[in-house]
């Protein structure tokens, strides 16, 4: 199923991550390798223009074939071939491709879960996926504003371990003094915003955000619904009453901005977030920032098809920092730059307030 363009069918994720290893590693680097099916190069390409034709993103839901079992056979075929490739000498040329392939699959593990939630959460029967107890996030630390002094700070990744190209090069930024919330905005606070007419107050919205609210008839976060004088939300473990002390989630940048305006505050920039991140808990929600997704100073896009991975998306999107409960283990880091269009909210997104001093 593909209910909206941004949500891919689960089996497509399985096929696409397999395609990545086949096309970037096995075809060019494993002698005598034979593709599982020649048509899969077309079926499971995502956005890599330099890798040939592909199924249009909106049409992934039309792929009644290959079947799920066919896709698992494809994965087994590629896994066995990867064992052969990794069983011999591994050249310096393919090491970074193997590494990015692993992290690419971790990204799709997260997308797989959030896409499944969207598919089930928009089913009128609201079926249960599984018992996932960590989806309701109640932070243990106190809610306060943390002050950060003005100064020149270093931004970007420094370790020799893996990072994406958009996290480098490391560079300096000057920050004016500011404060940043120690905790995420809660459902209780969001309901206060709703009760105060936040979704009807044109003065706190960007023009694009206001148009989005009007056209889509948005009046609450995604997966919320009102029943018997009570707000409920859909979780992977089933529907339940809104927990007032849990962090609000599944909100767009437009909503996050409007809420901050309503509070007389703002969202932090991605640089303010990175500088302050060791002073608060993070990692359970992707946090919207006020920063546009742009290249760092002296950024160089990698050569070849892998140069399409991040660089070509650096326009018309907002940066999110942190991670979420759906993020794969050992995939989160303080310099990670996620990015989405400002109207999207099917990921586990939340917000943290900031204020200039």
N, C-alpha and C positions, 0 to 999 in steps of 0.2 A: 504494500500500500504506500501511496505517496499523497497525503492529503493536501500539502502545500509544497511549493517549489523548494523551500529550504529544508524539508524533511525527506530524506531519501529512504527507500525501502530497506529494511534490515539486511536482506540478502545482498543488496547492492554494496553495502559497506563491506561485507565479507568478501565479495568478488573484487572490489576495487583495491583493498589493501593487498590482496593476493596478486593482482595485476601489477602493482607497484614493484614487487620483488621480481616478477617475471620479466617485465619490460626493461627495468633499469639495471638488473643484475644478471638474470639467467640468460636472456637472449644475447646480450653482448659479451658475456664473460664465461659462460659454461659451454665447453666444446660439445657439439652434437646434441645440444638441447633442442627438444621439439615441444612446441607450444601444445597445451592441452586441447585448445580449440582456437583456430585462427580468428574466429569472429569475436572472441572475448577481448581482444585488443581494442576493438571498437566499442563493445558493450560496456566495459568497465573503466575506460578512460574518464577522467573527471573534467579538468579544465586545462590539460596540457596540450596547447595548440600545436606545439612543435613535435608532439608524439603521434600526430595523425588525427583522423576524424573520430568523432565520438557521438554517443547518443546525447541529444539535447537534454539538459538537466531536468526540464519540466516533464520529459517523457520517460524517466526512469521507472515510474509506476506502471508503465505499459509492458514491462518485461515479464510477462507470464512465463516465459522461458528465457534462460535456463531455469530449471527448478531449483529449489533449495538443496536437494540431494546432489544435483549436478554441481552446484557451487561448492559444496563440501568435498566432492571428488576433485574439483579443480584445486582447492586448497591443499588437499593431500598430495596431489601431483607436484605442486610447486614446493611444498614442504620437503618432500623427498629429494627434489632436485637441489634445494638449498642446502640440505645435509651434505650432498656431494660437493657443492661449491665450498662450503665452510670446512669440509674435511681435508682439503688440500691447502697449499700455501695461499694466504690472503694478502693480496698486493695493497700497497698504500693507496692505489687508485680507487679500489672498491670499498675500503674500510669506511670512509665517510658516507657512502651510499647505503651500506648495510645499516649504519647507525641511524641515519635519517629515516630509513624504511621502518625501523623498529619504533621510533618516536612517532612517525606518521601513523602507524597502526594504533599506538596509544591514543592519539587524537581521535581516531575513528571509533575506538572503544567507548570514548565519552559521547561522541555523536550518536552512536548506536543506542545507548541508553536514553539519551534525551529525545531522540526521534521515536523510540518505542513509547516513551511517556506521552508524547504528543499524539501518536496514533491511538493509544488506548484512552487517553484523557479526553479526546474528542469523539469517542464512541459513546452514544447515548446510554449504553449499559454500564459505562465506567468500570470495565473489568479490572481486576487486580493483577498486577504483574508479578510481584512477590513481596514478601515481608521485608521491607527496607526500613530499618528503625532510625537511621541517621538523617532522614530527609527533613525532619523538623529540627531546625538549628536554634538552640537556646544558648546564647553565649554566657559564660560564667563570669567574665570580668565586668567590672563596674563601668557604667556609661559616663564618660567624661571627655572633655576636650583636651587634647595633648598639644602643648605649645612646642613649636620648632623654630629655632633661631634662624635669622637670615644668614646667608652664606653661600659659598661656592661648593657644590657637592659633585661627586663622581657618580655617573649613571652608566649602567650597562654591565654586561657579564664579564667576569675576569678569570674564572677557573679554566683549567685545561679540559674539563669534562664537556659533554655535549651542550650546545645551545643552538637556537635557530639564528640564522643570519640577521634577522631583524632586531636581535638583542645587542648587537654590536655595530660600530666600535664603541668602546668606552669613551665617554666624553664628559666635560664639565658643564654644569648648569648653575646659574645664579638664581636663588630663591629668596623672595621677600619673606618676612616673618609670617607664620600662619599657624593655625591650630587645626587638628584633625581628630575626628571622633575615635574613641577607643573601641567602639562597638558599632555594628551595623544597625540600620533603622529597622524597627520591629513592626510586626503586624498591628499592634496596638496603636503605634504612632501613625501607621498608614491609614487605619480606619478613621482616626481623627482628621487626617487630611481629606478623606472621602466625605466624612460627615460635614466638614467645613466647606464643601463645594469645590474641592480642588480640581475635579474633572470638568467643572463648569466655569471655572475662572480663567477667561482668556488672557488675562494680564500676566499670568505666570508661565505661559507656554511659549515656546518657539512657534513661529508661524507654521512650519512644517509639522511640528508636533500637534498643534491645534487642529490642523487639517486632518491629520491621522486619527485623532480622537473623534472628530466629527464623522468622518467617513466610515470608520470601523466601529463606531458606537462603543468606544471603550469607556468603562466606568469602574474598573477594578483590575487588579493584576490577573495575569493569565491563570486559568484553572480555578478561579474563585466563582462562586455562585451563591445567591441569597435564597434561603429557604426557611420558612417558619420563623421569621424574624431573627435569623442567625446566618452569619457568613460561614460557608464551607469551602474547602478546596480539595481538588483531586490530587492524591499522592499515588506513587507506585504501589503502595500497600492498600490503596482504596481511599474513598472519600471520608473526610472527618471534619469536625468543626475547626475553625481557625484557632490556632493557639496564639493568644495575644502577645506572648513574650518571645515568640519565635521570630527570626529574621525574615522580613518580607522578601519574597523571591519571585522570579518570572516577571520582571518589570523591564520595560524598554528604557533606553537612554532618555527619550522624551519625557517619560514619567519621572525618572530620577531627577532630571533637571527641574521639572515643574515642582516637585516636592521640595527640593533645596531652595528654590525661589520662594515658595510659600513659607519656609522656615526662616527666611532672611539670610540664608547661607548659600553655599555653592558646593559643587563636587570638587574633589581634589584633582590636580593634574596628575598624570602618571608619574611625573618626577617627584612631586610631593609625596605620593603614595610610596614610591620606592625608598625615599629617604627615611620615612617614618615607619616602615613596615615592621621593623624589629621591636616596636613599642606596643604592638597590639597583636591579637590572634587573627590569623587569616588562613584561607585555604578551603573553606566550605562553600563559598559563593564567589562567583566572578563579580568583581566590583567595577561598575561604570566609572570612568574618569572623564574629566573635561577635555582630555587631549585628543586631537585628531591623530589618526594613524598615519604617520609620516616617517620617512627614513631618518635615521640618526645622521649627524654630520659625518661626512666622508664615507657614508655607506656605499658598499660596492655589491651590486647584485651578482650572485654566482653565475658562471657561464653555463650555457646549455639549458636543457629542459628543467633542471632543478632550480634555475633562476626564476622560474614561474611560480615557485612555491609560496613566496611571500611578497616579493618586490612589486609585482604588478597589481597588488590589491591596495597599495598605499594611496587611496583616494576615497573620499566620501564615507569613511568609516570612523568609528570611535574605538579607543583603546580600553580594554578591560584588564584589570590586574588581579592577581591572586590565583585561585583555582576553585574547584567545586567538589561536591561529594561524588560526582561522576568522573572526576579526573583520575587517570590511571596512577597507580602507586609509583612514586619516585619520578613523576613527570612535572610536579610543581616546583617552581623556584621564584625568587623575589624579582627577577628581571624578566620573567615571561610576559610577552605582550600578546594577549589575545585581542581579536578585533572583530567587530560586527557592525552591520548597518544599524542606525539609531532606533529603528522601529522594531527590531527583533527582540524576542523575549522568551523563546522556548528553551534557552539554556538556563542553568541555575544562576540567575543574575540578581544582584542586590545593590545596595548603595551605602556609602559611608560619607558623612558630611564633613565639610571643611569650611574654614573661615579665614579671611585675611585679618592680620592684626595691625 
